[in-house]
Amino acid sequence: MIRVPLLLLALLGVPVQAQVLGEDADACTSGRGPAVLVQVAGLKNREGTIRAELFPATKEDFLKDDYVLKQEGKPFRRAELRVPASGNINLCLRVPAAGRYAINVVHSTDGVRKFNFRQHGVGFSNNPKLGWSQPDVSKVTVTIGTGVTEIPVTLNYLRGLAMRPLDRVATPPHPHGRRPVSMKIVDVAEFYAPLGGGVKTYVDQKIALAASHGHAVTVIAPGPENRTEEREGGKVIWVKAPVLPLDKRYHVFWNAEDVHRVLDAEQPDVLEASSPWRGAWIAAGWRGDAKRVLFMHADPVASYPHQWLGGALRRDQIDRLFGWFWNYLRRLASRFDEVVVGGDWLAQRLAGQGVAQPRVATFGIDTRLFSPRKRSPALRAEWLAKTGLGPDAALLLGIGRHHPEKRWPMVIEAANAAQASRPVGLLLVGDGLSRTAVDRAAANAAHVHVAGQIGDRALIARLLASADALIHGCSSETFGLVAAEALASGTPLIVPSVGGCSALAHPDWSETYEPGSRAGATAAINRLLARNPDALRHAAIAAGRTRVAPAGRHFDALFDMYGELVGGYGWKKGMIAA
């Protein structure tokens, strides 16, 4: 048995009473995965040995003799040691590669390795209810990510005529201060599409980060055909559905039974709907017992009526005019256990319209990808040349879907008007149903390059760091992910004075303007480009370090929130409640 030095544990923030045990302990305490931290609860006594074993998640290999598995070149790992006299038992297993595995834990009270059901205790990943035979591998399969995945296991002993836990057991303290909860989360994602915008970026991050938290995410999305796409951390299940007439990149859920059949098979612990339309009602109508969450990514009234009618009515008047929608949303929200948003601006908007008090899990971004260090004068000159200008001109960058609420034609007109003061190149990245209107506006303006969709996120990060400013036209962004990415890249902002982007703006590194005002946007461009560019960039870099959180922090908060909903350990039918 290797015990991690107490000083190292303290530096890592691991309580001494929650030491990590096993010869692979350093893989968990250092965070250098892939590794799994098995948190054992429900120990009968402190006698004998405890062992945790990792197997391939296949029917033929689960619980197979380790000698045979090694001869066949298949993954297997074991941690075995004398039961400590005190403290929590957290066993670390190094994993050969991220993927799907099954974990078995045995407490041999007499120290004999051969299992004796009359004396020994046993438990499995996912804590299935045990009968008189080993559980099916499908019930104990877990996804292990590239980091350290925490898996709680409660031991079962012979009690009467069945193997079951010793009464109710407490959830073991998390070695890093959080309570472990393994969940299956299913997201009915109506606007997830291969060429989607911010929703796709967000959902892909959620899938990727779920495994490192010990959870699995399944996304149900409408598409052109029925198929399943496996991902590290979960999967995407495409359900055949008709095309959305207004934007052929997207499909729209139609038949509720098709989605319900998938949900019946998946049996989620948390069912999330990420739009307030057909998908949300389908999720609300499923008969399963999952906790339901309505995740609001947008404010439809701010996105459309505020834009259409903003020239004639005040925003509060438009909200009253669309009172029927707020009634609809309140009725829909009542069918869910929680309403969650990604930023304070949208939370205040919804609460102000009487929607059940939303909970906020503030969005974050990939702070490793977006950085001022990605700045490239050569790249800047290359893309300025695409606008027909030299490196002495200013480069404005706009990123987002080509959709009416983004107001890209207005942004183009504003940049074109700013040409009267100095040479300004405008680069637009994105695509969508308004592409024709965007192209038409660009054709009538000088020094605008419409690049279309760029799927290379590394290139996007370099462009953001190399531009002189990010410009945005949408006043209904719920958080402003692209604005956060710009600040993390050290790039100043030109954004509307209302909406999620405005929450990230400050006079030290930004200029704002009245939403929808071409003249206001032009003036904001001129004001920002007249300022000291080095001072602006230094202020933006400082803001990126203090105002922008990493994506992991958002998902920490989100998964903790979902863990509270499902109640800790007792998160699945037939499993132990804490």
FENWOFEN-V164495 format. One record per residue. N is the residue number from 1. RES is the residue in one small letter. SS is DSSP state (alpha for helix, beta for strand, coil for the rest). PHI is phi in whole degrees, -180 to 180 (none if undefined). Layout:
N_RES_SS_PHI + N_RES_SS_PHI
This chain:
1_m_coil_none + 2_i_coil_-108 + 3_r_coil_-103 + 4_v_coil_-70 + 5_p_coil_-53 + 6_l_alpha_-61 + 7_l_alpha_-63 + 8_l_alpha_-63 + 9_l_alpha_-60 + 10_a_alpha_-64 + 11_l_alpha_-64 + 12_l_coil_-83 + 13_g_coil_81 + 14_v_coil_-96 + 15_p_coil_-59 + 16_v_alpha_-59 + 17_q_alpha_-72 + 18_a_alpha_-119 + 19_q_coil_-61 + 20_v_beta_-94 + 21_l_beta_-115 + 22_g_coil_107 + 23_e_coil_-69 + 24_d_coil_-98 + 25_a_alpha_-54 + 26_d_alpha_-64 + 27_a_alpha_-65 + 28_c_alpha_-88 + 29_t_alpha_-71 + 30_s_coil_-84 + 31_g_coil_79 + 32_r_coil_-87 + 33_g_coil_-85 + 34_p_coil_-75 + 35_a_beta_-154 + 36_v_beta_-126 + 37_l_beta_-104 + 38_v_beta_-90 + 39_q_beta_-104 + 40_v_beta_-93 + 41_a_beta_-130 + 42_g_coil_81 + 43_l_coil_-67 + 44_k_coil_-73 + 45_n_coil_-157 + 46_r_coil_-107 + 47_e_coil_-107 + 48_g_coil_76 + 49_t_beta_-124 + 50_i_beta_-128 + 51_r_beta_-139 + 52_a_beta_-121 + 53_e_beta_-131 + 54_l_beta_-111 + 55_f_beta_-124 + 56_p_beta_-62 + 57_a_coil_-88 + 58_t_coil_-129 + 59_k_coil_-60 + 60_e_coil_-78 + 61_d_coil_-106 + 62_f_coil_-64 + 63_l_coil_68 + 64_k_coil_-70 + 65_d_coil_-55 + 66_d_alpha_-64 + 67_y_alpha_-63 + 68_v_alpha_-66 + 69_l_alpha_-60 + 70_k_alpha_-68 + 71_q_alpha_-63 + 72_e_coil_-86 + 73_g_coil_72 + 74_k_coil_-100 + 75_p_coil_-68 + 76_f_coil_-157 + 77_r_beta_-149 + 78_r_beta_-135 + 79_a_beta_-122 + 80_e_beta_-139 + 81_l_beta_-161 + 82_r_beta_-65 + 83_v_coil_-65 + 84_p_coil_-61 + 85_a_coil_-67 + 86_s_coil_-156 + 87_g_coil_89 + 88_n_coil_-79 + 89_i_beta_-106 + 90_n_beta_-127 + 91_l_beta_-100 + 92_c_beta_-101 + 93_l_beta_-125 + 94_r_beta_-73 + 95_v_coil_-113 + 96_p_coil_-62 + 97_a_coil_-163 + 98_a_coil_-59 + 99_g_beta_163 + 100_r_beta_-107 + 101_y_beta_-140 + 102_a_beta_-130 + 103_i_beta_-124 + 104_n_beta_-123 + 105_v_beta_-124 + 106_v_beta_-128 + 107_h_beta_-103 + 108_s_beta_-93 + 109_t_coil_-66 + 110_d_coil_-108 + 111_g_coil_79 + 112_v_coil_-91 + 113_r_coil_-72 + 114_k_coil_-63 + 115_f_coil_-71 + 116_n_coil_-123 + 117_f_coil_-64 + 118_r_coil_-75 + 119_q_coil_-117 + 120_h_coil_-91 + 121_g_beta_-106 + 122_v_beta_-145 + 123_g_beta_-153 + 124_f_beta_-137 + 125_s_coil_-56 + 126_n_coil_74 + 127_n_coil_49 + 128_p_coil_-70 + 129_k_coil_-71 + 130_l_coil_-94 + 131_g_coil_-110 + 132_w_coil_-101 + 133_s_coil_-132 + 134_q_coil_-64 + 135_p_coil_-69 + 136_d_coil_-63 + 137_v_alpha_-59 + 138_s_alpha_-64 + 139_k_alpha_-84 + 140_v_alpha_-120 + 141_t_beta_-74 + 142_v_beta_-130 + 143_t_beta_-100 + 144_i_beta_-111 + 145_g_coil_-90 + 146_t_coil_-81 + 147_g_coil_-97 + 148_v_beta_-104 + 149_t_beta_-101 + 150_e_beta_-97 + 151_i_beta_-125 + 152_p_beta_-81 + 153_v_beta_-132 + 154_t_beta_-104 + 155_l_coil_-78 + 156_n_beta_-119 + 157_y_beta_-128 + 158_l_beta_-67 + 159_r_beta_-134 + 160_g_coil_69 + 161_l_coil_-108 + 162_a_beta_-146 + 163_m_beta_-88 + 164_r_beta_-155 + 165_p_coil_-66 + 166_l_coil_-79 + 167_d_coil_50 + 168_r_coil_-98 + 169_v_coil_-112 + 170_a_coil_-79 + 171_t_coil_-67 + 172_p_coil_-65 + 173_p_coil_-58 + 174_h_coil_-71 + 175_p_coil_-58 + 176_h_coil_-111 + 177_g_coil_95 + 178_r_coil_-114 + 179_r_coil_-80 + 180_p_coil_-77 + 181_v_coil_-140 + 182_s_coil_-96 + 183_m_coil_-136 + 184_k_beta_-105 + 185_i_beta_-111 + 186_v_beta_-116 + 187_d_beta_-109 + 188_v_beta_-83 + 189_a_coil_-106 + 190_e_coil_-67 + 191_f_coil_-115 + 192_y_coil_-95 + 193_a_coil_-150 + 194_p_coil_-55 + 195_l_coil_-108 + 196_g_coil_-72 + 197_g_coil_-103 + 198_g_alpha_-63 + 199_v_alpha_-63 + 200_k_alpha_-63 + 201_t_alpha_-58 + 202_y_alpha_-65 + 203_v_alpha_-65 + 204_d_alpha_-61 + 205_q_alpha_-63 + 206_k_alpha_-63 + 207_i_alpha_-61 + 208_a_alpha_-66 + 209_l_alpha_-88 + 210_a_alpha_-61 + 211_a_alpha_-61 + 212_s_alpha_-68 + 213_h_alpha_-97 + 214_g_coil_83 + 215_h_coil_-111 + 216_a_beta_-127 + 217_v_beta_-115 + 218_t_beta_-114 + 219_v_beta_-105 + 220_i_beta_-105 + 221_a_beta_-131 + 222_p_beta_-76 + 223_g_beta_-153 + 224_p_coil_-76 + 225_e_coil_-155 + 226_n_coil_-84 + 227_r_beta_-163 + 228_t_beta_-121 + 229_e_beta_-119 + 230_e_beta_-75 + 231_r_beta_-133 + 232_e_coil_-68 + 233_g_coil_100 + 234_g_beta_160 + 235_k_beta_-162 + 236_v_beta_-116 + 237_i_beta_-106 + 238_w_beta_-88 + 239_v_beta_-109 + 240_k_beta_-59 + 241_a_coil_-154 + 242_p_beta_-69 + 243_v_beta_-72 + 244_l_coil_-72 + 245_p_coil_-57 + 246_l_coil_-79 + 247_d_coil_-152 + 248_k_coil_-74 + 249_r_coil_-71 + 250_y_coil_-113 + 251_h_beta_-117 + 252_v_beta_-128 + 253_f_coil_-58 + 254_w_coil_-130 + 255_n_coil_-91 + 256_a_alpha_-63 + 257_e_alpha_-63 + 258_d_alpha_-62 + 259_v_alpha_-73 + 260_h_alpha_-64 + 261_r_alpha_-64 + 262_v_alpha_-66 + 263_l_alpha_-64 + 264_d_alpha_-60 + 265_a_alpha_-75 + 266_e_alpha_-81 + 267_q_coil_49 + 268_p_coil_-71 + 269_d_coil_-88 + 270_v_beta_-126 + 271_l_beta_-110 + 272_e_beta_-111 + 273_a_beta_-113 + 274_s_coil_-109 + 275_s_coil_-154 + 276_p_coil_-93 + 277_w_coil_-112 + 278_r_alpha_-58 + 279_g_alpha_-60 + 280_a_alpha_-67 + 281_w_alpha_-68 + 282_i_alpha_-64 + 283_a_alpha_-64 + 284_a_alpha_-64 + 285_g_alpha_-86 + 286_w_coil_-67 + 287_r_coil_-88 + 288_g_coil_-69 + 289_d_coil_-105 + 290_a_coil_-67 + 291_k_beta_-73 + 292_r_beta_-112 + 293_v_beta_-129 + 294_l_beta_-99 + 295_f_beta_-98 + 296_m_beta_-92 + 297_h_coil_-94 + 298_a_coil_-154 + 299_d_coil_-114 + 300_p_alpha_-60 + 301_v_alpha_-70 + 302_a_alpha_-68 + 303_s_alpha_-72 + 304_y_coil_-117 + 305_p_alpha_-57 + 306_h_alpha_-60 + 307_q_alpha_-77 + 308_w_alpha_-66 + 309_l_alpha_-109 + 310_g_coil_-62 + 311_g_coil_-75 + 312_a_coil_-112 + 313_l_coil_-130 + 314_r_coil_-73 + 315_r_alpha_-62 + 316_d_alpha_-67 + 317_q_alpha_-68 + 318_i_alpha_-65 + 319_d_alpha_-59 + 320_r_alpha_-68 + 321_l_alpha_-61 + 322_f_coil_-101 + 323_g_alpha_-58 + 324_w_alpha_-62 + 325_f_alpha_-68 + 326_w_alpha_-65 + 327_n_alpha_-62 + 328_y_alpha_-60 + 329_l_alpha_-68 + 330_r_alpha_-64 + 331_r_alpha_-66 + 332_l_alpha_-65 + 333_a_alpha_-61 + 334_s_coil_-67 + 335_r_coil_-86 + 336_f_coil_-118 + 337_d_coil_-76 + 338_e_beta_-145 + 339_v_beta_-114 + 340_v_beta_-123 + 341_v_beta_-132 + 342_g_coil_-101 + 343_g_coil_-164 + 344_d_alpha_-66 + 345_w_alpha_-60 + 346_l_alpha_-70 + 347_a_alpha_-59 + 348_q_alpha_-67 + 349_r_alpha_-60 + 350_l_alpha_-68 + 351_a_alpha_-61 + 352_g_alpha_-66 + 353_q_coil_-103 + 354_g_coil_81 + 355_v_coil_-75 + 356_a_coil_-42 + 357_q_coil_-44 + 358_p_coil_-70 + 359_r_beta_-98 + 360_v_beta_-108 + 361_a_coil_-119 + 362_t_coil_-59 + 363_f_coil_-62 + 364_g_coil_-135 + 365_i_beta_-132 + 366_d_coil_-81 + 367_t_coil_-73 + 368_r_coil_-80 + 369_l_coil_-80 + 370_f_coil_-98 + 371_s_coil_-156 + 372_p_alpha_-60 + 373_r_alpha_-67 + 374_k_alpha_-81 + 375_r_coil_-62 + 376_s_coil_-139 + 377_p_alpha_-58 + 378_a_alpha_-66 + 379_l_alpha_-65 + 380_r_alpha_-59 + 381_a_alpha_-64 + 382_e_alpha_-61 + 383_w_alpha_-81 + 384_l_alpha_-64 + 385_a_alpha_-62 + 386_k_alpha_-68 + 387_t_coil_-91 + 388_g_coil_87 + 389_l_coil_-125 + 390_g_coil_-91 + 391_p_coil_-68 + 392_d_coil_-80 + 393_a_coil_-78 + 394_a_beta_-90 + 395_l_beta_-112 + 396_l_beta_-99 + 397_l_beta_-123 + 398_g_beta_-119 + 399_i_beta_-129 + 400_g_coil_158 + 401_r_coil_-58 + 402_h_coil_-87 + 403_h_coil_-142 + 404_p_alpha_-52 + 405_e_alpha_-67 + 406_k_alpha_-78 + 407_r_coil_58 + 408_w_alpha_-66 + 409_p_alpha_-58 + 410_m_alpha_-64 + 411_v_alpha_-62 + 412_i_alpha_-61 + 413_e_alpha_-63 + 414_a_alpha_-66 + 415_a_alpha_-65 + 416_n_alpha_-64 + 417_a_alpha_-66 + 418_a_alpha_-69 + 419_q_coil_-60 + 420_a_coil_-65 + 421_s_coil_-98 + 422_r_coil_-168 + 423_p_coil_-70 + 424_v_beta_-132 + 425_g_beta_-101 + 426_l_beta_-117 + 427_l_beta_-110 + 428_l_beta_-111 + 429_v_beta_-116 + 430_g_coil_146 + 431_d_coil_-159 + 432_g_coil_153 + 433_l_coil_-67 + 434_s_coil_-95 + 435_r_alpha_-57 + 436_t_alpha_-61 + 437_a_alpha_-65 + 438_v_alpha_-65 + 439_d_alpha_-62 + 440_r_alpha_-65 + 441_a_alpha_-64 + 442_a_alpha_-65 + 443_a_alpha_-66 + 444_n_coil_-96 + 445_a_coil_-126 + 446_a_coil_-102 + 447_h_coil_62 + 448_v_beta_-120 + 449_h_beta_-121 + 450_v_beta_-97 + 451_a_beta_-83 + 452_g_beta_78 + 453_q_coil_-73 + 454_i_coil_-119 + 455_g_coil_-86 + 456_d_coil_-80 + 457_r_alpha_-67 + 458_a_alpha_-65 + 459_l_alpha_-67 + 460_i_alpha_-58 + 461_a_alpha_-63 + 462_r_alpha_-68 + 463_l_alpha_-65 + 464_l_alpha_-61 + 465_a_alpha_-71 + 466_s_alpha_-95 + 467_a_coil_-73 + 468_d_coil_-83 + 469_a_beta_-166 + 470_l_beta_-93 + 471_i_beta_-118 + 472_h_coil_-140 + 473_g_coil_-114 + 474_c_coil_-89 + 475_s_coil_-104 + 476_s_coil_-121 + 477_e_coil_-61 + 478_t_coil_-75 + 479_f_coil_-137 + 480_g_coil_94 + 481_l_alpha_-59 + 482_v_alpha_-68 + 483_a_alpha_-67 + 484_a_alpha_-66 + 485_e_alpha_-63 + 486_a_alpha_-64 + 487_l_alpha_-63 + 488_a_alpha_-62 + 489_s_coil_-89 + 490_g_coil_79 + 491_t_coil_-111 + 492_p_coil_-65 + 493_l_beta_-121 + 494_i_beta_-127 + 495_v_beta_-141 + 496_p_beta_-62 + 497_s_coil_-83 + 498_v_coil_-129 + 499_g_coil_107 + 500_g_coil_-62 + 501_c_alpha_-64 + 502_s_alpha_-65 + 503_a_alpha_-67 + 504_l_alpha_-97 + 505_a_coil_-86 + 506_h_coil_-155 + 507_p_coil_-55 + 508_d_coil_-66 + 509_w_coil_-136 + 510_s_beta_-147 + 511_e_beta_-131 + 512_t_beta_-120 + 513_y_beta_-150 + 514_e_coil_-64 + 515_p_coil_-54 + 516_g_coil_81 + 517_s_coil_-93 + 518_r_alpha_-65 + 519_a_alpha_-63 + 520_g_alpha_-64 + 521_a_alpha_-67 + 522_t_alpha_-61 + 523_a_alpha_-62 + 524_a_alpha_-65 + 525_i_alpha_-60 + 526_n_alpha_-63 + 527_r_alpha_-63 + 528_l_alpha_-66 + 529_l_alpha_-73 + 530_a_coil_-85 + 531_r_coil_-86 + 532_n_coil_-69 + 533_p_alpha_-65 + 534_d_alpha_-66 + 535_a_alpha_-65 + 536_l_alpha_-61 + 537_r_alpha_-66 + 538_h_alpha_-62 + 539_a_alpha_-67 + 540_a_alpha_-66 + 541_i_alpha_-62 + 542_a_alpha_-63 + 543_a_alpha_-66 + 544_g_alpha_-61 + 545_r_alpha_-79 + 546_t_alpha_-109 + 547_r_alpha_-104 + 548_v_coil_-114 + 549_a_coil_-97 + 550_p_beta_-68 + 551_a_alpha_-57 + 552_g_alpha_-59 + 553_r_alpha_-68 + 554_h_alpha_-61 + 555_f_alpha_-72 + 556_d_alpha_-56 + 557_a_alpha_-65 + 558_l_alpha_-65 + 559_f_alpha_-69 + 560_d_alpha_-63 + 561_m_alpha_-62 + 562_y_alpha_-67 + 563_g_alpha_-61 + 564_e_alpha_-62 + 565_l_alpha_-61 + 566_v_alpha_-86 + 567_g_coil_85 + 568_g_coil_75 + 569_y_coil_-63 + 570_g_coil_-80 + 571_w_coil_-101 + 572_k_coil_-144 + 573_k_coil_-56 + 574_g_coil_84 + 575_m_coil_-107 + 576_i_coil_-81 + 577_a_coil_-90 + 578_a_coil_-85
